Amino acid sequence: MPYVLTPFNPDSRYQGQVKTELNLANTNFSILGQAFMNNDPATQPILRAVYISNSAPSSPVADMLWYDTSSNLLKVYDGKNWIVINDLTNVNNSITSLSSQIDTIKSAFINKDPSQPILRAVYIGSSAPSNPVADMLWYDTSSNLLKLYDGSNWQAINDVSSLKSQINTLNSAFFSNDPTKTILRATYIGNTAPSNPVAGTTWLDTSQSTPTLKVYDGSNWQAISGGSSSSSNATTLDGYSASQTPTKNTIPVSKDDGKLDPKWLNIYAVIPYWRVSIDETSGSRSDPTSFTVSRQFKYISNGTILWYMKGWGTWSTLWEMKINCSSATSVSGKVGYIDDNVYIYLNGTQIASYTNTGFKNQSFTLNLSQGNNLIQIVHNSSGGGEVALDIEIDFDFNSMTFIPL
């Protein structure tokens, strides 16, 4: 029961009032102690400063404090719920500061801007990060290169130690005059032979007033030309006599055994010529693909055709030459006299035709492409027993190569 205050009545006996008050006080102190022990603020009339327990007190009243030992948090009852008590001002300031730092870090990652307070280990992108600082790394996805900022420029990072080693080896090969190194110069020049030569090494010997070009055959240095040796002591290179006293208007083409070397015969095989095919069947031809070849021969020429035959009948003649060009070029040609008809083809396509006997004096152009080109000229006669053909083509075999058919 709650403690009931009874006002002091001076008209009543003092002793009786004191006894009554003491009895009531003892009863109320007992109730007060019970309230502390029961931890029941709803039915007991005492509110402690703070209730301490791992579970909330039953029947709480507004503004009651409870220290929750399960979470180590101080809580206040607002009449409906237990609210955790913190210094909300400091908490709000901390949250605001933390949010600002998170935004700054996020901006640094997204903007690739090293002036922000976060630096990633390597920036990755097709364009360089803005405002770089020295020693920053950037992987350039446009060139697949890792680059380092030296304070002024982005420098690509490579295996410089390997590159340095290769450069040193290359320099050593050049300056040591040693052909066993990884680099062989075309020709060594000096008054002494290069050390450690290998077969095929060439050396221009400048020890005499007239330099001598020499080649190493694997054992000795052989003079290629020049020198002061006598004709009786001439050197021999690859089976050929290298006379030191050549005779005017002669070419030493024989081997030491006196036989003509087949290599010289091959030279004549590349002299330009027209391959001439004759179709002796009746009917004049105008298309090279319609020929029935009865016989062939070679007509030595650098492009010009001067041809006259009597008693030819209605036969047709196909003139063919193959030319290789290092680059596309144009060649001019001219048709003089014909008897009877001429059809000119380049790589299977007709580019010009001239019909009827007589002087034509007409020009044409062969637009040669890079690589091989096949020139074909079909010449036919409609009868009468004579044929004639006068064509000039200006092939420049200094810049073109004749390909035998």
C-alpha positions as CSV (number, residue, x, y, z in Angstrom):
1,M,0.0,0.0,0.0
2,P,1.2,3.5,-0.6
3,Y,2.6,5.7,2.1
4,V,-0.1,8.2,3.2
5,L,1.0,11.5,4.7
6,T,-1.1,12.6,7.8
7,P,-0.8,16.3,8.8
8,F,0.4,17.0,12.4
9,N,-2.6,18.1,14.6
10,P,-1.5,20.3,17.5
11,D,-4.8,19.8,19.2
12,S,-4.3,16.1,19.5
13,R,-2.0,14.4,21.9
14,Y,1.6,14.5,20.7
15,Q,2.5,11.0,21.9
16,G,-0.3,9.4,20.0
17,Q,0.5,11.1,16.8
18,V,4.2,10.2,16.9
19,K,3.5,6.6,17.6
20,T,1.1,6.5,14.7
21,E,3.6,8.1,12.3
22,L,6.3,5.8,13.3
23,N,4.1,2.8,12.7
24,L,3.1,4.1,9.3
25,A,6.8,4.9,8.5
26,N,7.9,1.4,9.3
27,T,5.2,0.0,7.1
28,N,6.1,2.3,4.2
29,F,9.8,1.6,4.5
30,S,9.0,-2.1,4.3
31,I,7.0,-1.4,1.1
32,L,9.8,0.7,-0.2
33,G,12.3,-2.0,0.3
34,Q,10.0,-4.5,-1.4
35,A,9.7,-2.1,-4.3
36,F,13.5,-2.1,-4.7
37,M,13.6,-5.9,-4.5
38,N,10.7,-6.5,-6.9
39,N,11.8,-4.1,-9.6
40,D,8.2,-3.3,-10.3
41,P,7.7,0.4,-10.7
42,A,4.0,0.0,-11.7
43,T,2.7,-1.4,-8.5
44,Q,5.5,-0.4,-6.2
45,P,5.9,3.4,-5.4
46,I,9.6,3.8,-5.9
47,L,11.6,4.7,-9.0
48,R,15.2,3.9,-8.9
49,A,17.7,6.1,-10.8
50,V,18.7,3.4,-13.2
51,Y,17.5,-0.2,-13.6
52,I,20.3,-2.6,-14.4
53,S,19.5,-5.9,-16.1
54,N,19.8,-7.9,-19.3
55,S,16.0,-7.6,-19.8
56,A,13.7,-4.6,-19.7
57,P,11.9,-3.9,-16.4
58,S,8.2,-4.8,-16.5
59,S,5.5,-2.2,-16.5
60,P,7.9,0.8,-17.1
61,V,6.8,4.4,-16.8
62,A,7.8,7.4,-18.9
63,D,11.4,8.7,-18.4
64,M,12.5,5.5,-16.7
65,L,16.2,4.6,-17.3
66,W,17.4,1.1,-18.0
67,Y,21.0,0.0,-18.5
68,D,20.8,-3.0,-20.8
69,T,23.7,-5.3,-19.8
70,S,23.1,-7.5,-22.9
71,S,24.1,-4.7,-25.3
72,N,25.8,-2.4,-22.8
73,L,23.5,0.5,-23.8
74,L,21.7,3.1,-21.6
75,K,18.0,3.4,-22.6
76,V,15.1,5.7,-21.6
77,Y,11.4,4.8,-21.8
78,D,9.5,7.4,-23.8
79,G,6.1,6.0,-22.7
80,K,5.9,3.5,-25.5
81,N,9.4,2.3,-26.5
82,W,12.9,2.0,-25.0
83,I,15.2,4.6,-26.8
84,V,19.0,4.2,-26.8
85,I,20.6,7.3,-25.3
86,N,23.7,8.7,-27.1
87,D,25.3,12.1,-27.7
88,L,23.3,12.7,-30.8
89,T,25.1,16.0,-31.7
90,N,28.5,14.2,-31.8
91,V,27.0,11.3,-33.6
92,N,25.4,13.5,-36.3
93,N,28.7,15.3,-36.8
94,S,30.6,12.1,-37.1
95,I,28.1,10.7,-39.6
96,T,28.2,13.9,-41.7
97,S,32.1,13.8,-41.7
98,L,32.1,10.1,-42.6
99,S,29.7,10.7,-45.4
100,S,31.8,13.5,-46.8
101,Q,34.9,11.3,-46.7
102,I,33.1,8.5,-48.5
103,D,31.9,10.9,-51.2
104,T,35.5,12.2,-51.6
105,I,36.9,8.7,-52.0
106,K,34.2,7.8,-54.4
107,S,34.9,10.9,-56.5
108,A,38.6,10.1,-56.6
109,F,37.9,6.6,-57.9
110,I,35.4,7.7,-60.5
111,N,37.1,10.9,-61.7
112,K,40.6,9.4,-61.7
113,D,41.8,12.6,-60.1
114,P,44.9,12.1,-57.9
115,S,44.3,15.6,-56.3
116,Q,41.5,13.8,-54.4
117,P,42.6,12.3,-51.0
118,I,42.7,8.7,-52.3
119,L,45.2,7.3,-54.8
120,R,44.6,3.9,-56.4
121,A,47.6,1.7,-57.1
122,V,47.1,1.8,-60.9
123,Y,44.7,3.9,-62.9
124,I,43.1,2.0,-65.8
125,G,41.6,3.7,-68.9
126,S,42.1,4.8,-72.5
127,S,43.0,8.3,-71.5
128,A,45.5,9.6,-68.9
129,P,44.2,10.7,-65.5
130,S,43.9,14.4,-64.9
131,N,46.3,16.2,-62.5
132,P,48.8,13.4,-62.2
133,V,51.6,13.4,-59.6
134,A,55.1,12.0,-59.9
135,D,55.4,8.2,-59.7
136,M,51.8,7.6,-60.5
137,L,51.0,4.4,-62.5
138,W,48.5,4.3,-65.4
139,Y,47.6,1.3,-67.6
140,D,46.7,2.7,-71.0
141,T,44.1,0.4,-72.5
142,S,44.4,2.1,-75.9
143,S,48.0,0.8,-76.3
144,N,48.0,-1.9,-73.6
145,L,51.1,-0.3,-72.0
146,L,51.8,0.4,-68.3
147,K,53.1,3.9,-67.9
148,L,54.8,5.9,-65.2
149,Y,54.4,9.7,-64.7
150,D,57.9,11.2,-64.2
151,G,56.5,14.6,-63.1
152,S,56.3,15.9,-66.7
153,N,55.4,13.1,-69.1
154,W,54.0,9.6,-69.1
155,Q,56.8,7.1,-69.8
156,A,56.0,3.5,-71.0
157,I,57.5,0.9,-68.7
158,N,59.3,-2.0,-70.5
159,D,61.8,-4.6,-69.6
160,V,64.7,-2.1,-69.8
161,S,67.2,-4.5,-68.4
162,S,66.7,-6.9,-71.3
163,L,66.7,-4.0,-73.8
164,K,69.9,-2.7,-72.3
165,S,71.5,-6.1,-72.6
166,Q,70.5,-6.3,-76.3
167,I,71.9,-2.9,-77.0
168,N,75.2,-3.7,-75.4
169,T,75.4,-6.9,-77.4
170,L,74.7,-5.1,-80.6
171,N,77.2,-2.4,-79.9
172,S,79.8,-5.0,-79.1
173,A,79.2,-6.7,-82.5
174,F,79.7,-3.5,-84.3
175,F,82.8,-2.2,-82.5
176,S,84.6,-5.5,-81.9
177,N,84.9,-6.2,-85.6
178,D,84.1,-9.8,-84.8
179,P,81.7,-11.6,-87.3
180,T,80.9,-14.3,-84.7
181,K,78.8,-11.8,-82.9
182,T,75.1,-11.4,-83.4
183,I,75.5,-8.8,-86.2
184,L,77.4,-9.1,-89.4
185,R,78.2,-5.9,-91.3
186,A,78.0,-6.1,-95.1
187,T,81.7,-5.5,-95.6
188,Y,84.5,-4.9,-93.1
189,I,86.8,-2.0,-94.1
190,G,90.3,-1.7,-92.8
191,N,94.0,-2.4,-93.3
192,T,93.9,-5.5,-91.2
193,A,91.5,-8.5,-91.6
194,P,88.6,-8.8,-89.1
195,S,89.2,-11.3,-86.3
196,N,87.3,-14.6,-86.2
197,P,85.8,-14.4,-89.8
198,V,83.2,-16.9,-91.0
199,A,82.8,-18.2,-94.5
200,G,81.3,-15.6,-96.7
201,T,82.6,-12.6,-94.7
202,T,83.8,-9.8,-97.0
203,W,86.6,-7.4,-96.3
204,L,87.9,-4.4,-98.2
205,D,91.6,-4.5,-97.6
206,T,92.9,-0.9,-97.5
207,S,96.5,-1.8,-96.6
208,Q,97.6,-1.0,-100.2
209,S,97.2,2.1,-102.4
210,T,94.5,0.2,-104.4
211,P,92.0,-1.3,-102.0
212,T,91.2,-5.0,-102.6
213,L,87.9,-6.6,-102.0
214,K,88.3,-10.1,-100.4
215,V,86.0,-12.9,-99.3
216,Y,86.7,-15.5,-96.6
217,D,86.2,-19.1,-98.0
218,G,86.4,-20.7,-94.5
219,S,90.2,-21.1,-94.5
220,N,91.7,-18.1,-96.4
221,W,91.0,-14.7,-97.7
222,Q,90.5,-14.7,-101.5
223,A,90.9,-11.6,-103.6
224,I,87.8,-10.9,-105.6
225,S,89.2,-8.2,-107.8
226,G,92.2,-5.8,-108.0
227,G,95.4,-6.5,-106.1
228,S,99.0,-6.8,-107.3
229,S,99.3,-10.5,-107.9
230,S,100.6,-11.6,-111.3
231,S,98.4,-13.4,-113.8
232,S,100.4,-16.6,-113.2
233,N,99.6,-16.4,-109.5
234,A,95.9,-15.5,-110.0
235,T,93.5,-16.6,-107.3
236,T,90.6,-18.9,-108.0
237,L,87.1,-18.3,-106.6
238,D,84.3,-20.9,-106.8
239,G,86.0,-22.7,-109.7
240,Y,86.4,-19.6,-111.8
241,S,89.7,-18.1,-113.0
242,A,90.1,-14.5,-111.6
243,S,92.9,-13.2,-113.8
244,Q,94.6,-10.1,-112.6
245,T,95.4,-9.0,-116.2
246,P,92.1,-9.1,-118.1
247,T,92.2,-8.8,-121.9
248,K,90.3,-6.1,-123.7
249,N,86.9,-7.2,-125.1
250,T,87.0,-10.6,-123.5
251,I,85.0,-12.1,-120.6
252,P,86.5,-15.0,-118.6
253,V,83.6,-17.4,-118.6
254,S,85.3,-20.7,-118.5
255,K,86.2,-22.8,-115.4
256,D,89.7,-23.9,-114.7
257,D,88.9,-27.1,-116.7
258,G,88.2,-25.0,-119.8
259,K,84.5,-25.9,-120.0
260,L,81.8,-23.3,-120.5
261,D,79.8,-23.0,-117.3
262,P,76.1,-23.6,-117.6
263,K,75.4,-20.4,-115.6
264,W,76.5,-18.3,-118.6
265,L,74.0,-20.2,-120.8
266,N,71.3,-19.2,-118.4
267,I,72.0,-15.6,-119.0
268,Y,70.8,-15.9,-122.6
269,A,67.7,-17.6,-121.4
270,V,66.5,-14.3,-119.8
271,I,67.0,-12.2,-122.9
272,P,63.5,-10.7,-123.7
273,Y,61.6,-12.5,-126.4
274,W,58.1,-12.9,-127.8
275,R,56.7,-16.4,-127.8
276,V,55.1,-16.8,-131.1
277,S,52.3,-19.4,-131.6
278,I,50.8,-20.2,-135.1
279,D,47.3,-21.4,-135.7
280,E,47.2,-23.0,-139.2
281,T,43.5,-23.9,-139.1
282,S,41.2,-21.9,-141.4
283,G,39.5,-18.8,-140.2
284,S,41.0,-15.7,-138.8
285,R,41.4,-15.5,-135.0
286,S,40.9,-12.5,-132.8
287,D,40.8,-14.1,-129.3
288,P,44.0,-15.7,-127.8
289,T,41.9,-18.3,-126.0
290,S,40.6,-19.7,-129.3
291,F,44.0,-20.7,-130.7
292,T,44.9,-24.1,-131.9
293,V,48.7,-24.1,-131.7
294,S,50.4,-26.0,-134.5
295,R,53.9,-24.7,-133.9
296,Q,55.8,-22.2,-131.8
297,F,59.1,-20.3,-131.8
298,K,60.9,-17.4,-130.0
299,Y,61.2,-13.9,-131.5
300,I,64.1,-12.1,-129.7
301,S,63.0,-8.5,-129.0
302,N,62.8,-5.9,-126.3
303,G,59.2,-5.3,-127.3
304,T,59.4,-4.2,-131.0
305,I,57.8,-6.5,-133.7
306,L,58.8,-6.2,-137.4
307,W,57.2,-9.1,-139.1
308,Y,56.6,-9.9,-142.8
309,M,55.7,-13.2,-144.3
310,K,54.6,-14.2,-147.9
311,G,52.3,-17.1,-148.7
312,W,50.7,-17.1,-145.3
313,G,47.1,-17.7,-146.2
314,T,44.5,-17.2,-143.5
315,W,46.7,-18.4,-140.6
316,S,46.7,-16.5,-137.3
317,T,49.6,-15.6,-135.1
318,L,49.7,-15.1,-131.3
319,W,52.5,-13.0,-129.8
320,E,53.0,-13.3,-126.0
321,M,55.4,-11.7,-123.5
322,K,55.3,-11.8,-119.7
323,I,56.7,-8.8,-117.7
324,N,57.1,-8.4,-113.9
325,C,56.9,-4.9,-112.4
326,S,57.9,-4.0,-108.9
327,S,55.2,-1.3,-109.0
328,A,52.4,-0.3,-111.2
329,T,53.6,1.6,-114.3
330,S,52.4,2.6,-117.8
331,V,54.1,1.7,-121.0
332,S,53.4,3.4,-124.4
333,G,53.1,1.5,-127.7
334,K,52.6,2.4,-131.3
335,V,51.1,0.5,-134.2
336,G,52.7,1.3,-137.6
337,Y,51.8,-0.8,-140.6
338,I,49.5,-3.9,-140.4
339,D,48.2,-6.6,-142.8
340,D,45.4,-7.4,-142.0
341,N,44.1,-7.2,-138.4
342,V,45.6,-6.8,-134.9
343,Y,44.0,-7.3,-131.4
344,I,46.0,-6.3,-128.3
345,Y,45.3,-7.9,-124.8
346,L,46.7,-7.1,-121.3
347,N,46.2,-9.8,-118.7
348,G,43.3,-11.4,-120.6
349,T,41.5,-8.1,-121.4
350,Q,41.4,-6.5,-124.9
351,I,42.7,-2.9,-124.7
352,A,42.9,-2.1,-128.4
353,S,42.2,-3.4,-131.9
354,Y,43.2,-2.3,-135.5
355,T,41.7,-3.7,-138.6
356,N,42.2,-3.5,-142.3
357,T,45.5,-3.3,-144.1
358,G,47.5,-0.1,-144.1
359,F,49.5,2.4,-142.2
360,K,47.8,3.1,-138.8
361,N,50.4,5.2,-136.8
362,Q,48.2,4.8,-133.7
363,S,49.4,4.9,-130.1
364,F,48.2,2.8,-127.2
365,T,49.0,2.4,-123.5
366,L,49.7,-0.7,-121.4
367,N,48.8,0.0,-117.8
368,L,51.0,-2.6,-116.1
369,S,50.1,-3.6,-112.6
370,Q,52.5,-4.6,-109.8
371,G,53.6,-8.2,-110.2
372,N,53.4,-10.3,-113.4
373,N,51.7,-9.0,-116.5
374,L,50.9,-11.0,-119.7
375,I,50.8,-9.0,-123.0
376,Q,49.2,-10.8,-125.9
377,I,48.9,-9.6,-129.6
378,V,46.6,-11.5,-132.0
379,H,47.6,-11.0,-135.7
380,N,45.5,-12.5,-138.5
381,S,45.2,-12.4,-142.3
382,S,42.0,-12.6,-144.3
383,G,43.9,-14.0,-147.2
384,G,46.0,-12.7,-150.0
385,G,49.2,-14.6,-149.2
386,E,51.0,-11.8,-147.3
387,V,51.0,-10.7,-143.7
388,A,52.9,-7.8,-142.1
389,L,53.0,-6.4,-138.5
390,D,54.9,-3.3,-137.3
391,I,54.5,-2.6,-133.5
392,E,56.8,-0.7,-131.1
393,I,56.4,-1.1,-127.3
394,D,58.8,0.8,-125.0
395,F,59.5,-1.8,-122.3
396,D,62.2,-0.5,-119.8
397,F,64.0,-3.6,-118.7
398,N,66.1,-1.6,-116.3
399,S,63.0,-1.3,-114.0
400,M,61.1,-4.4,-115.3
401,T,61.9,-8.1,-115.3
402,F,61.3,-10.4,-118.3
403,I,59.6,-13.7,-117.3
404,P,60.2,-16.5,-119.7
405,L,57.1,-18.3,-121.0
